[in-house]
Amino acid sequence: MADSFDLILKGGTLVTPAGIGAADIGVTAGRIRAIGSLSSAAAGEVVDCTGLTILPGVIDTQVHFREPGLDHKEDLESGSRAAVMGGVTAVFEMPNTNPQTTSAAALEDKLKRANGRMHCDFAFYVGGTHENVADLPELERLPGAAGIKVFIGSSTGSLLVADDPGVKAILKVIRRRAAFHCEDEPRLNERKSLRVPGDSSSHPVWRDEVAALTATRRLVTLAREVGARVHVLHVTTAEEMAYLADHKDVASVEVTPHHLTMTAPDCYQRLGTLAQMNPPVREARHKDGLWAGIASGVVDVLGSDHAPHTLEEKAKDYPNTPSGMTGVQTLVPMMLDHVAAGRLSLERFVDLTSAGPARLFNIACKGRIVEGYDADFTVVDLKRRVTITRDWIASKSQWSPYEGVEVTGWPVGTFVRGRKVMWEGELTGPSGGSAVRFLETLQGA
């Protein structure tokens, strides 16, 4: 064991593959080099973590940081600042920007924008379309690419592949696990008349559970036909969860904190269009179904689906309002509050936010606290009680659906590859995020 390190995290309680227990962590050159008692070792920096819990860095595999083209809502700097303020060490950013991320040039542009500006590590999804199918095998393996993202149902932006032949053509050519927004576009179009002007509670009536289940069934059927791996984003219905339990060989599952926390119609009565998103927040039985999927192991990962819009845009009359809410900064505290309430074990939280993403997407050297891995840590106080306020929110859109909510469990520090980037609510260093490395990309494993 080395006698000297760049950094030592001392006196904390660690969550590792071996279990939960007290230990020190020694870091050199951005990697974990020792775990154990390091009382006699020296370091350039020693951080006292007494009374705190050190988790593997939280990886949020679904965020929309809106750059380029929609920078008035969010950008890569502000979104990543919100991420690290909330204890998130890496993000996968979505392709429905303007221009869309559907080419090698667009991906390279995002990577250039991210370097030197993003506070956390990052990867970018490439959008799958009818037009770029032939290019997808190359695009999905470019460094910095999180994989392919496909919208089966329309949401923010114009990315859409609503037809089965189009989805099947994409699945035939790709080899990595692709992510899908599953709502049935024909049914959404048929039911638009059910939207009630000025009444956001009609949003889940329009985009109902049948639309979600129909699209998910279509996707799984096509994936099985061609032997592809698919990732179903933001599952919202009890019926989908029961269906996906029988298809885990081809389909992985994501849920979001807001679908696990909010219920209709209460959320629409309290928050109006601030609770509007796609797929919608639904009735309590669906939330119960999602929690059952977590308990049974059907759910693989948590993603925030951070999708900000300005308060001015959200203040328009429904349905002339955009869908989406902020979430990357509140993922950790909202889910730790569920841990405190006994709905979720700490080990399961770590699996959903660190080990699970690393496992599903073949991320190199992230997701666990073990020697040789990146020194990414989310340091939390499991007992601290805090009320979420708007002035804490770092997103450029500067609002949260959880404003005024008191939580138990709070992110105290964020470390990205051995750099302390946030401590006690303050940024502690310049932006230094790097592209996440994947075992399936052409370079960088």
N, C-alpha and C positions, 0 to 999 in steps of 0.2 A: 504494500500500500504506500502511495506517495506521501512524502512528508510535507509537501507544499502544493497548494492549489490556487487557481485564480479566484475561486469563490467557494465558501462553505456556507450552507444553510444548516444552522445549528439548533438542536433542541426541539425540532418539530415532530409531529406524528405523521408518518408516511403511509400512503396507500400504494402498495406494491403488489406484484403477482403473488408474493409470499404471504400477503395479509396486511393487516393494519398494526403498526407498531412504531415506537420511538426510535429514531436514528438520525444521524447527521448525513449530509450529502456533500461530497467533494466534486467540484467541477473544474475542468481544465479544457481550454480551447473549445468551449461551447458544448462539450460532452460530459456526461456523468462518468466519473472515474472511480468513485468509491462511495460505498454506502455502509455506515456502521458508526462506531465511536471514533470521532476525529478530534478528540479533546487536545491531543498533543500536536496536531498538524497546524501549519501556518497557511495563511491565504491572503491574497491581495485585498479581499473583502470578505467579511464575516457578517451574515445576517442572522439576527436572533429570532428564531421562530418558536420560542417557548409559548405554549398554549395555543399554537396554531396547527392546522392540518395541511400537509403538502400533498396535492393531487398531481397526477400527470397533467401536462398542459391540456386544457380543454380545446377541442377542435370542432369548430362550427362548420358543418359541411353544406350549409345553405344560407348564403347572404346575398343581398342585392345592394351593391354600393354605388350604383347608378352612373358611374363614370366609364366612358365618355357620354356626353349628350344630355344627361339629366342631372347635371352637377348641382343645380339649385336645390335638389332634394338631399343629396349626399355626394361624397366623393371618396376616393380611396384613402386619403389621409384621415378625413373625419370619421369614416366608417371604421377604419382600423383603430383609431384612437378610442372610439366607443368600445371596440372589442377588448382592448387591453385594459381599459378602465373596469370592465366587467369580468376580467380574469381569463379571457379567451386568448390563446396563443397562436392559433392558425385558423384561417378561413378558406372556404371554397366559394368563389364569387360567381354569380350567374351571368348568362350571356345576353339577356334581353336589355342591352344598352343601345345607344344610338351613336355610331353604327353598331349593329349586332356583332357579337363575337362568333363569326361563322367561317373565318378564314385564318390562315397562318399569319397574315399581316395584321389582322385585328387582334389576335392573341399576342403577338409580339408587341403591339402598341400598348396593350394593357400591362404587360410585364415591364416595359420601359417606364410607364407611368407609376407602377408600384415601387420600383427600385428607388430607394432613397426617400420615399414618402410614407410607405406603410409601416406601421408600428409593430404589427404581428407578421408571421409568415403567411404565405398566400398561395393559392392555386386558382385557376380560372377554368370554368366549364366552357366548352365549345358547343354552340347551338347546332343541333341537327335539323336540316331542312330538306325539302325535296330537291333543291338545287345543288347541295354540296355533298350528296351521298357518296359519290365516287372519291371524294377527298377525305372522308372521315377516318379510314384506316391510318392515314398518315397524321391527320390532325390530332387524333386521340392519343398519339404516342409522342407528341412534342413535349419537351421539357416545360413544366409549369402548367400543363393541361391536367385538370381534374378528371377529365373524361367527357362524355357527350351528354348534353341535356336536351330533352325533347318535350315540347308542350303538346299533349294530345288535345287538351282543351285550352281555349284562349284565356289569357290573363293580361298582365301589364305588357304592353308592346305588341308586336305583330308576329313573333315567332309562333308558328303553328303547323303541326303535321296531324291533321284530324282523321285521315283515312287509314284503314288497315294496310293497304298495299304500301303506302308511304312509310308507315312504322316498320313494317316487315322488311322493306328494302334497307332501312337503317340497321336493323338488328342482324341482318344477314352479313353485313360487311364489317361490323365492329367486333373487337375482341375483349375490350374492357367492359366493366359494369357501367351501363348507361342509366341516367336518372330521368324520371318521368313525372310530369305534372299530369295527373289522371282525372280529367273530367270529360264526359262525353259531349263533344261539340254539337252534334245534331240535337241532343236533348236540351242543351243550353239554349240553342236557337229556338226550339219549339216552345220553351217555357218563358221567354223574355216578357211576355204579356203579364206574367204573375208578379213582376216587380211593381211595387206600390210607390208612386212618387212621394218622397218625403219620409218614407218608412223603411229604415235600414233593416228592420227585423224581417222584411220579406226577402232579404238576400239569400238565406238558406232555404227558403221556399223555392225560389228560382233555381239555385244551384243545389239541387236536393241530393239526398243520399243515393238515389238511383243513378244519377249522372256520374257520381264518383265510382260506385260499384261496377257499373257497366264498362267504364273505361278501364278500370283495373282488371276486370275479367278479360277484356279484349287484349290488353297488353300481355298478361300472363299466358294466354292461349298462343299468341304469336311468338312469345319468347320460347315456349316449349316446342313449338313447331321447328324453330331454327336452331335451338340449343344455345340461346343467349342468356346472359345474366342481366337482370334488370333491378333497378332500385326505385321503389315507389315512394315518392316524396309526400310529406305532410298528409298522411292517412288521417281521415276524420270520422269514419263511420265504424260502428260495431260490426256491420255486415262485412265490410272490407277486411277487418281484422280476423274475423272467423274464416273468411275465404283464404286469406293469405297464409293462415296457419297450415293449410294443406298444400302449400306451394313454395315452401321455403327452399327447395332445391334450385329454383330459378329466381326467386324474388326476395329481395331484402326490403326492410320496412323502416321508414322514418316517421316520427311524430314530433310535434312542436310543443313548447311550453304553453302557448296560449290555448291550444286545443285541449291540453291536459288541465288547464286552470279555469278557463271561462266556460260559461254555459249560456245558451239562448233559452228564453228571450231576455234574461236579465242583463247580459252584456250590452245588448242593443238599447235597452231602456236607460242604462247608466251612461254609456259611452257614445251612442249613436253611431255615426259612420267611422269613428275611431276604432270600432270593433269590426269593421268591414274588411274582409280579406277572402282570398280564393285559395283553396276551398274554404267555405265559411265555418265559423264557430257554430256548433249545433247543440241540440238538447242534451240533457244530463245523461241519458242512456248511452249516447255515443261517447261521451267523455268516460263513462264507466267502462265501455268496451275497449277504449284505448289503454286505460290503466290495467285492464285484464290482460291485454297484449303485452304490456311491460312485465307483469307478474309471471306470465307463462313463458316469456322468452321470445315471443314472435317479433317484438320490436328490436331492431338492431342498433339504431342510433337516434339521438336527439339533434334536431337542427332548429335554429331560431327562425328561419325564413324572414330574417330582418329585411323589410321592404318599405323603406320610409317614403312618405309624401309630406309636403308641407301642411301646416295647419290650415292655411288658406285653401289649399286644394281639398282637404278633408271637410272643410266647412260648407262646401257646395251642397245642394239638395240631392239626395239619393234619387235615382241611380246615376246621376252625373258626377259621381265621386269615385276616385281611384281606390282600388283595394290594396291593402297592405298596412303594416304597422312596424314600428321599431321593435327590436328584440335582441340584438346581439349582446347588448350591455346588460340586459336583465336575465339572460338565460341562466347564468350561474346562481344569482340570488333567488330567483323564483323557484328553481329546482331544489336548491338547498333548503328552502322553506318546506317543500314537500318531504325532504329527508327528515327535517326536524319534526314534522307532523306524523312521521311513521309510515308514510305512503310509499317510500322508496328507500332502499338501503344505500349507504354511501358507496359500497362496492358496485352496486348496479348503476349508480349515477356515473361512476368512473368508466364502467364498461360502455355505457351509452354515449359518452362524450369524448373518450380518449382511446381505449383499447378497441372499441367497436369500429369507429371510423378507420383506424389504422388497419384493422383486419379486413374490412370490406373493400377498401380502396388500395390495399397494398402500399401503404405509406412507409417509406424507409425511415427507420430510427426514431419514430415518434409513437406516443400512445401508452408508454409504460415507463415507470421509474426503475430502470435497470442499468447496469454499467454498460457503457458504449452507446447508449441512446442520447439523442439531443437533450440538453438540459432545459427542457420546457416544463415549467411548474405553474400551477394555479394554487396560490397559498390562500387559505380561507380560515375564517373564524366561525366555527359551527354554532357558537352560542350568541354571537353578536346580533342584536335586534336593531334594525334600521328601517326607517320609513323612506321609501323611494320618492325622490323629489325631482322636479323638472330641472332644477339647476345642476343636478348631478349628471344628467343625460348629455353625452358628448356628441351625439348625432347632430348633423347640420339641421335636421328638421326639428330638433329640440322638444320632443314630447315623448311620452310613454303611456300606454294604456294602463300601466300599473302605478301611475302617479298617486301618491297618498296611501299606497299599500304598505303595511308593515310586514317585514320578512324576518325570519330567524335564520342566520347563515349569511356570510358576507365575504366578497372577494377582497383580501387585504393586499395581495401582491401578485404580480405577473412577471414571469421570467421567460424570455425567449432565447434559446440557445445560450444560456448562461448570462444573459444581460438582464439586469433588473430594469424593466421598462415602466412598471407602475408599482407604487407602494403607498398605502393609506390614502388612496384617492388622488394621488399626484403622479403625473408623468415624471420619470426620473432619468430620462436619457433621450437622445435623438432617435428618430425613426431609423430602424435597421432591419426591417423584415426582409426575408429571402423567399425564393420560390420553394414550395414543398417538393420533396423528391419522391418519386414513385418507382416501384420495382418494375412496372410495366412500360415505362417511357423509354425512349431511345437512348437517353443519356441520364446520368445523375443518380443511379442506384448506389 
